[in-house]
Amino acid sequence: MSASTSSEKLRVLLCDPENGLRRQLRIAIRQQGMLEVMEAGSITLACAQAFQADVAFVALDPGEENRLADLQDAGLRGGILAALNQGSVGGAVAAMRAGALDVVLKPVRVEDVASRLLELGMAGTPRFRQSRLRSDAGVRGAPMAGADFCGFLGRSPAMQKVYEHIHRIASSHAPVFVTGESGTGKELAASAVHARSARHAAAFHALNCSAIPRDLMESEIFGHARGAFTGAHADRAGAAELADGGTLFLDEIGEMDLALQAKLLRFLQDGKVRRIGEGFERQVDVRIVCATNRDPVAEVKAGRLREDLFYRLHVLHLHLPPLRERADDLLLLAGAFLARFAGEEGRPLPRLEPEAWAILKHRHWRGNVRELQNLMRRAVVLSEGGVVPPALLMDEALVPDEVLSRQPDTALPLVSPARIEPFAVTERRIIEEAIALCGGNMVQAAAALNLAPSTLYRKKQGWQ
């Protein structure tokens, strides 16, 4: 990567009509030491310099997203970091579809922008072109920054690590143990491992151990012969046979009965399947991927997961981060889900106003991506006038009853200052103590103070 060597610096193009912001960014970028700066006050002027740039920062007004293609057509060698003047989900999605590798909202932190530009510039070879890695097309090779990875959506550093790890472990035949909270996409990760492996042309078969009655689980995995038990009216192959040559995914492995865990261990050792009611075995070639939303070590200590089975399965470990650790992906995910469900429901694409966006940013996301997906479907169905009401996104389950029932004139006295001090100082102390009392949850704190979450978010940004 010639531009990233010590003898040649990465060249960044700053495109923003605000001369003051360009000056601040120029100073911050030069402090990185590996970037040289070119500037333009408009996209038209930027196109004249684009062929010399490795990466670009481009401020966009509403409706300008498609102009990012002009920069690429003019010869921009690398990726684009787009800046939006408002919290428009539709605008962010449009910018990414037009070629942006990442999106930030104004006002920006110049140090963060400088660091992100350096990351994009060092992203890889070929020179930072956005790439969509599509498993159904049989694409192989190292993962690169892009909107999709085998069904995943997200480009945060946490997800880039996941993609890279999937790429590294996919070619192996060893078992994979996937961990992560409910709703983080563990089955999608197992499918991605299969899709990028040499087994991708064979079957991928998934079983949820918590959704199948325990007395039927053995039959689901290993199959049964006709007459083996009441209701067995015909021979039936189990998931292990159906996935022969491919991948068998066992979700919530800790829910499996201990006796069946012993049979699974034996299957892992010799690769032989014996259907219930049969006296002979069948040899199959299956890669096992399993998952749990619990701590597997704690499950072993509690006696719910056999230790010998755990070590047999836990050869390669893949952990999926919760949504609250992928804040950079929230805007992209929300916009994609809104667009998807608006199309499915035959309704216009609704808009998230800044206040609604602030609520999403500070939600705890106990259900992770699945929770966001369901929330965006509800927003599409229930929103009116093309705007998602902020109240529709509030999570009352996370707000204490005493907060919900409190009247505005009976708010708790959070502070009692012993002396007269400036109002701004008192206000900041009240807000910070409210946030602390609510465990850092901005939405709860806003409800306790009878304020909009966006107000707290704006004030906190001002202090920083």
Secondary structure, DSSP 8 states (H G I E B T S, - for coil): -GGGSTTS-EEEEEE-S-HHHHHHHHHHHHHHSSEEEEEESSHHHHHTTGGG-SEEEEEE-TT-GGGHHHHHHTT--S-EEEEESS--HHHHHHHHHTT-SEEEESS--HHHHHHHHHHHHTS-TTTS----B-GGGT--S---SSSEETTEE--SHHHHHHHHHHHHHHT--S-EEEE--TTS-HHHHHHHHHHTSTTTTS-EEEEETTTS-HHHHHHHHHEE-TTSSTT--S-EE-HHHHTTTSEEEEESGGGS-HHHHHHHHHHHHH-EE--BT-SS-EE---EEEEEESS-HHHHHHTTSS-HHHHHHHTTEEEE---GGG-GGGHHHHHHHHHHHHHHHHT----EE-HHHHHHHHT---TTHHHHHHHHHHHHHHH-BTTEE-GGGG--GGGS-HHHHH--GGG-------SS---HHHHHHHHHHHHHHHTTT-HHHHHHHTT--HHHHHHHHHHH-
